[in-house]
Amino acid sequence: MRIGELAERAGTTTRALRYYEQLGLLPARRAGNGYRAYDEGDLRLLREIRMLQDFGFGLEETRPFVECLRAGHPEG
């Protein structure tokens, strides 16, 4: 999916997604046409980041959780 669809499905903005990408929290993949490309795993990761923020974690504090999820360890 493209960045606009991901933002809409996650309830955030494309600007926020670009920022997460810049911080290295969200993978930066490009399709052959140069557009950012995301999948369902990215949506799940983004929802986890946003949930952690709702619990009061700062973006940098979410990094260990994000790294764990990216390593393939399911959320508890």
C-alpha positions, 0 to 999 in steps of 0.5 A, spaced: 500 500 500 502 507 499 503 512 504 496 515 504 493 508 504 497 506 510 496 513 514 488 513 513 488 506 515 492 507 521 489 514 523 495 518 522 498 523 517 503 522 511 507 527 515 508 523 521 509 516 517 515 520 513 518 522 520 517 515 523 521 513 517 526 518 518 527 516 525 528 509 523 522 506 526 518 505 520 522 501 514 523 505 508 522 501 502 520 504 495 516 500 489 519 500 482 515 507 481 519 510 486 513 511 491 513 508 498 511 501 499 508 498 505 504 492 507 500 489 513 506 488 517 508 495 517 501 497 519 501 492 525 508 495 527 505 502 526 499 500 530 504 498 536 508 504 536 501 508 536 499 504 542 505 505 546 505 512 545 498 512 548 501 509 554 506 515 554 512 512 551 516 517 547 518 515 540 525 514 542 522 509 547 518 505 543 525 503 539 526 497 543 519 494 542 519 496 534 526 492 534 523 486 537 517 486 533 521 487 526 526 481 529 520 477 528 518 476 536 510 477 536 507 482 541 505 479 548 
